[in-house]
Amino acid sequence: MEKLTIAFAKGRILEEAVPLFEKAGIPVTPLKNPGRQLIFDQDKFRFMIIRAADVPVFVKYGAADLGVVGKDTLLENDFNLFELLDLKIGVCRISVATISGRRIDRERILRIATKYPNITKNYFAGRGKQVEIIKLYGSMELAPVAGLADAIVDLVSTGRTLRENGLEEVEIIEPYISSYLVANRNLFYVRNELIAEVVRRLRSVLED
């Protein structure tokens, strides 16, 4: 039988997902110390470790049956996937932040640095505010300090990184972001029995 392929977003999501899947009896032991290896076969499963932004792409095009990815990635782009289960890991929020104590001048076009241009554009458009968006892929906290942007839109967990860089949250765009188990719509029906078993096991652990 063809293995069920599950793609995991590397980093914090992977670290928090492994214990959850392990409790559910899914054999993710190779993912505990993956080294540089990105793909693992274990029993009736195949696991892949990839960048968060790529997980929904792999699932959308059928290279993976299931994916574990943050809701922020799903909100940024419409991948038309089944969101099967909120795994309640990687919990954070999406916020607007700027230099502590600085008042944002809303009478002019703001320059916002972010890796979430669509979320940012939709948020400010919904408030009738035009903004200039600068797409960054990292080091977001530097943008206001270096004068690149008036503010940033980014994920916030504890807020410690913001504080350490002299920034503070001024608005919350999405108060609850977590990681979801997602499925390819077509493969969900083709492989429904095995996928349903994975969902059942994970839900049982989450509700325990």
C-alpha positions in Angstrom: 0.0 0.0 0.0 1.2 3.5 -0.8 2.5 5.3 2.2 0.5 8.3 3.7 2.7 11.3 3.3 2.7 14.1 5.9 4.6 17.3 5.5 5.7 19.2 8.6 6.8 22.8 8.8 10.3 22.9 10.2 11.2 24.8 13.4 8.9 25.4 16.3 5.9 23.7 14.7 7.8 20.5 14.1 9.2 20.6 17.7 5.7 20.8 19.2 4.1 18.5 16.7 6.4 15.5 17.3 5.3 14.9 20.9 1.6 15.3 19.9 1.9 12.8 17.0 3.9 10.4 19.2 1.2 10.4 21.9 -1.3 9.6 19.1 0.7 6.5 18.2 2.0 7.8 14.9 5.6 6.7 14.5 7.4 10.0 14.2 10.6 8.9 16.1 12.9 9.7 13.1 11.7 13.3 13.3 13.2 13.8 16.8 16.7 14.1 15.5 16.4 14.5 11.7 19.8 16.1 11.1 19.9 17.3 7.5 17.6 14.6 6.3 14.3 15.9 5.0 12.3 12.8 4.2 11.7 9.7 6.2 9.8 6.4 5.7 8.4 4.7 8.8 5.8 1.9 8.7 2.9 3.0 6.5 3.9 6.7 6.7 6.3 9.0 4.8 7.3 12.2 6.6 8.7 15.4 5.1 10.3 18.4 6.8 10.0 21.6 4.7 9.7 25.4 5.0 6.4 26.5 6.5 5.4 28.5 3.4 5.9 25.4 1.2 3.8 22.9 3.2 0.5 24.0 1.7 2.0 24.0 -1.7 3.1 20.4 -1.4 -0.3 19.4 -0.1 -2.2 21.4 -2.7 -0.4 19.7 -5.6 -0.6 16.2 -4.1 3.1 15.7 -3.2 1.8 15.3 0.4 -1.5 13.9 1.6 -1.5 15.9 4.8 0.4 18.9 6.2 1.0 20.5 9.5 1.3 24.3 9.1 0.5 27.5 10.9 -2.8 29.3 10.3 -0.9 32.4 9.4 0.4 30.7 6.3 -3.1 29.6 5.3 -4.5 33.1 5.9 -1.8 34.7 3.7 -2.7 32.6 0.7 -5.9 30.7 -0.3 -4.7 27.2 -1.0 -8.2 25.7 -0.9 -7.3 22.9 1.4 -9.3 21.0 4.0 -8.5 22.3 7.5 -9.1 19.0 9.4 -8.0 19.8 12.9 -6.7 22.6 15.0 -3.6 21.0 16.7 -3.4 23.8 19.3 0.4 24.1 18.9 2.6 27.0 17.8 0.1 29.3 19.4 0.7 33.0 18.8 -0.9 36.1 17.3 -0.4 38.5 14.3 0.2 42.0 15.4 1.2 45.5 14.3 4.3 46.7 16.2 6.4 49.9 16.2 9.1 51.6 18.2 8.1 51.8 21.9 6.5 55.1 22.7 6.3 56.2 19.1 2.9 57.5 17.9 1.9 56.2 14.4 0.9 59.1 12.2 -2.3 57.9 10.5 -2.7 61.0 8.4 -0.1 59.9 5.9 0.6 56.6 4.0 2.3 54.3 6.4 5.2 52.1 5.4 4.7 48.6 6.8 7.4 45.8 6.7 6.1 42.3 6.8 6.2 38.8 5.4 2.4 38.8 5.3 1.6 41.4 2.5 -1.9 40.0 1.9 -2.9 39.9 5.5 -1.5 43.4 6.1 -3.1 44.9 3.0 -6.5 43.4 3.9 -6.3 44.5 7.5 -5.5 48.1 6.7 -7.9 48.3 3.7 -10.7 47.2 6.0 -10.0 50.2 8.1 -9.8 52.6 5.2 -6.1 53.1 5.5 -3.7 53.0 2.5 -0.3 51.6 3.3 2.9 50.9 1.5 4.0 47.3 2.1 7.6 46.2 2.1 8.0 42.4 1.8 10.7 41.1 4.2 11.7 37.5 4.9 13.4 37.9 8.2 14.9 40.4 10.7 11.6 42.1 10.9 12.3 43.9 14.1 15.1 45.9 12.4 12.8 47.6 10.0 11.4 50.4 12.2 14.7 50.8 14.1 16.7 51.3 10.8 14.1 53.7 9.4 13.0 51.2 6.7 9.4 51.2 7.9 7.0 52.9 10.3 5.8 49.6 11.7 5.9 45.9 11.1 3.2 43.2 11.0 4.5 39.9 12.4 3.8 36.9 14.5 4.1 37.5 18.3 4.2 34.9 20.9 5.5 36.3 24.2 6.5 39.7 22.9 10.0 39.2 24.2 11.7 39.6 20.9 9.9 42.9 20.3 10.8 44.2 23.7 14.5 43.3 23.3 14.5 45.3 20.1 12.7 48.3 21.5 9.4 47.6 19.9 5.8 47.3 21.2 2.5 45.9 19.9 0.1 48.6 19.0 -2.7 46.6 17.3 -3.6 42.9 17.1 -4.7 41.7 13.7 -5.4 38.0 14.5 -5.5 37.2 18.3 -5.3 33.4 17.9 -2.9 31.7 15.4 -2.1 28.0 15.8 -1.1 25.1 13.6 -3.5 23.0 11.6 -3.6 19.5 10.1 -4.6 20.2 6.5 -5.4 17.8 3.6 -5.5 17.9 -0.2 -9.2 17.9 -1.1 -9.0 15.2 -3.7 -6.6 12.9 -1.8 -8.8 13.3 1.3 -11.5 11.2 -0.4 -9.1 8.8 -2.1 -7.3 8.0 1.2 -10.1 8.8 3.5 -9.8 5.7 5.8 -6.2 6.3 6.7 -6.5 10.0 7.0 -9.6 9.6 9.2 -7.6 7.3 11.5 -4.8 9.9 11.9 -7.4 12.6 12.7 -9.2 10.3 15.2 -6.0 9.6 17.0 -4.9 13.2 17.2 -8.3 14.4 18.3 -8.3 11.8 21.0 -5.0 13.2 22.4 -6.2 16.8 22.1 -9.4 16.1 23.9 -7.8 13.9 26.6 
